[in-house]
Amino acid sequence: MIFMQVIIGVLAAAWMAGATDNGSEPIVGQETGPVAEQAPDEPEISIEGNTLTESTKPVFFESYAGDFNIRFPGGCAKTRERIPVDDNPDVEKNHLQIATHVFCDRQGYSGEGCSVTAYVDDDLNAEPSADVSFVTRRVQAVLAKFGSKVIDQKPFHEIIEGGPRMEGLDVLASGPENKGQIWVRGLLVEGDVYILTAWRSQGQLALDPEFTAFFDSFRPHGSS
């Protein structure tokens, strides 16, 4: 498998397939099986992208659909935001739907990139609702699509000053054939779910200050 030839398709398949919750518990911490095939029936999506020139400095990005902001690493001045189109908006859904998926391949860096997938709950008093198990299943879906092996995992807790509490899970995994690394952080924030992902086809990832800053800069619900 050539890492970067399939990486965007892998992530797209992961967040689209993860939109349907089958209720099974994840097995985070064990090696996943073969990479699953992409779902044959994907909903139509609208795609938005910025027109900024490439930058070697971190780039601020704000998503209205996902209700969050973040700083992408240098080389990510060109980002893409995909917003699924609901073909049946009046039909009651039995799963929390994706609001947006934002991703970037770092210009000038071979086999590196990052993304944010947001599941926004418009009505906390109505089903379906998200919980910690929903978050971990979404993390597991991403890891499965990469065909990765978990290296380390730990709970994540943060209360943003003047903002909401974030609860979730941090997972670091090796890439296909033990090459490169994937870092996934799943967050539950006031009923909404955010999946932050970074990947590198060669070398370590978690100690890279640019990617550490990417994860640490995430702010949901208008917090700063």
N, C-alpha and C positions, 0 to 999 in steps of 0.2 A: 504494500500500500504506500503510495506516495502521499505524504502527509498533507501538503497544501493543495494538491489537486482535488481533494475531497473535503477539505475542512469546512467550507461554507455550506456545502450540501449536508454535511454531517450535523452541523449546528441547526440548520433549518429543519432538518428531519427531527432532531431532538426536541426543539420547541414546539413543532407542529404535532408530533406524536404525543408529547407530554401534555397536550391540551385536553386529552381525554383520560380521565382518572379511572383506572380499573380497580382501585381499591387494594391492590396487592402491596405488601410491605416491602421496602427496599432492603437490599443486603449490602449496604455501604460498609466497606472494610474488607470485602472479598473481591477477588478478581472477577471482572465481568466476563460474559460469554462473547461470542463472535459479534461483530458489529451488525446490528439489525438493518434490514432493508428499509429504505425510505417509504413512508406511507404512500400508496398509489394515488389517493384522492386528497389533495391538499386544497384548502379553501383559497379562493382568489384573494390576492393581497394588493394593496397599494404600496408603492415604494417612493420614499422621499430621500433625497440626498442633498448635502450642502455643496457649495461651489467654492469653498475656501481653497487657497493655495496650500501646498504641503508645508508643514511646520515641524521644526525639531523640538519645539517646546510643547508642554502639555496643553491640551485644547479643551476648553469648557464646553459641555454639551448639556442642553436642557430639553427634556421631553414633556410636552403637554399631555400627550396620550398616556404616558406612563407615570406622570406625576413624580418626576425625579430629576435630579441633575448630578453630573459626574464630570471628572476631568480625565479624558482619554490621554494615553501616553503620547510623547512626541512621535511624529510620523502618522498620527491618526487625525489629521485635519480633514481628511475625506472620510466621512462616515455614511452609513446607510441605515435608514429606519424603515422597517416593514410593519405595516399595520393590517392585520387580518380583516377581511370584509365578511360581516355576518350576513349570510344569504337569507336567514330566517330570523330577523330581530324580534318578532312577536312570539316566537316559540320558546317556551321555558326550557332552559338548559339544566342538565344535571351535573355540570362540572364548571369550575371557574375558568373563564376563557382568557386567552392572551390578549393584552391590550396593545403591546408593541414589542418589537425585537430590534435592537440597535446593535450594529456590529462594525468592526473596522479591522482590515488587514494593514499592519504598519508598513507604510511606504519606506523602502530602504532597508527593511529588516526581513530576511527570508524566513518564512514559516512562523510568523508571529502575529498575534492579533488578540482582540478581546471583544466582549459583547455583554449586553444587559437585556434580559427578557423580563417583562413586567406583566403580572396578572393583577388587574385592578378590580376590586370588588365594589361595585357601585351601590350596593345595598347590604350593609352588614347584618340587617335584621331578617334577611331572606336567604334561603338556601339557593345555590350551594355556598358554603363558606370554606375558608382555608384554615388549616391548622398545621402543627409542626410536621405531622406525617405527610401532608400534602407537599410541604417544602422538600422533605427528604426524598420523596418519590421523584420530584422534578430533578433534583441533583443526580439521583441514580439514573434517570433517563439520559442525561447528558453524558455521564461517564460510560454508560452502555454503548452509546452511539460512537464514542471514541475508541471503544474496545480497550479501555484503560485498566490499570491495576492500581489500587489505592495504596499510597505510601503513608499518608498520615491523615487523620481527621480529628476534629475537636469542635465542641459547641462554640457558638459565637453569641455574645451579648454586648450590646452597646446602647446607652441612652444618650442621645444627642442633646446637648445643652440647648434648652428652649425648643426642643423638637421631640419626636416620638421615640419609643423604645424599639430596638431592633433585636430580634431573636432568630437564631438559625444555626447553620452548620457550615464549617469550613472543611474542604476536602482537597488534598493535594494528591495527584495521581501521575503515574508514568504514562507516556504516550505509547502508541502502537510499537511493538517490538522493543519495548523499554527505551525508546528514543524520545527525548524531549519530556515535557511535563504539561499537565493540565491542572489549573487551579479553579475550583468552583466554590462559590459562596452563595448559599441559599438563605434568604431572609424572609421573615414574617413581620410585617409592619402594619399594625392597626387593620388587620384583615386583608391587606394586599401582600402579594408575594413577588420577590425580586430574585432572579438568578443571575449572578455576575460570574462570567467565565473569562479566563485568559488561557492562551495556549502558546507553546513554543516547541518547534519541531526538533531542536537540538539544544542540549544544555539545561541547566537549572532555571527555575522561574521564580520561586517563592521569595528568594532573597534579593531579587532585582528591585532596586528602589523605585523605578518607574512603574512597575506593576503593583508594588505595594502601595504606592501613592494613588493608583487608579482605584483599588479597592477601598482605601481609607477615605477617598474623596466623595464617595457615594452619599447623597443626601436625598431622602424621600420627602414627599408632601410639603415642598416649599421650604424646608429647613435649610439653614446655611451654616 
